[in-house]
Amino acid sequence: MVRRRSTRRGFLGTALTLSASLLLVRLGPPGVRTAHADSPDDLIPVLLPQDVRPEEHWVAVNLTAQAAVGMVGTEPVHVALVTTGKPGWETPQGQFRILRRVYNETMTSASLGITDPNDQYVLTNVLYTQYFTWAGHALHLNYWRPDSVFGHERTSHGCVGMRLDDARFFWDFLTLGSRVLVQV
């Protein structure tokens, strides 16, 4: 087991390499041990694709941890707590690419065919939207949920919702064609 310390800014602690294909990223500020530093709940597993290039910018979304990890090659550079698809609207697992980017988006329940009157919405000014499926799954700002859901609750219709600073980070970090790996 190799221990590496992150030297980059972000909500990132120590990364532990267990094998050539699995990386455990510790949630927390760099160089600071939290009260639960040895808890498995603080570790975010990231499967490393075998074909990842050393300078490739990509994101690993872990559905179990409700977290997104920005990666450069095999090095974690940023961790964001997220909210993903709720039951019946699960975020798809697999490897995707950023297909389309919209800086400021309006999202509606009608565009997804949602007919439940209790689930209707029109959301304006959804910033930093990066679609990774043609069905509408995206990384984006989620300003309408309280901070308490990020990292804890699945509340979306399949998207990966983020707080403002995290959504902005991934907007600047990723480009069209960037890899998005969604895993449990």
Beta strands, then each sheet from edge to edge (+ up, - down):
strand 1: 2-5
strand 2: 14-17
strand 3: 22-26
strand 4: 43-47
strand 5: 57-62
strand 6: 67-72
strand 7: 75-81
strand 8: 94-97
strand 9: 100-108
strand 10: 122-131
strand 11: 138-141
strand 12: 160-162
strand 13: 179-183
sheet 1: 1+ 2- 3+ 4-
sheet 2: 7+ 6- 5+ 13+ 8-
sheet 3: 9+ 10- 11+ 12+
end
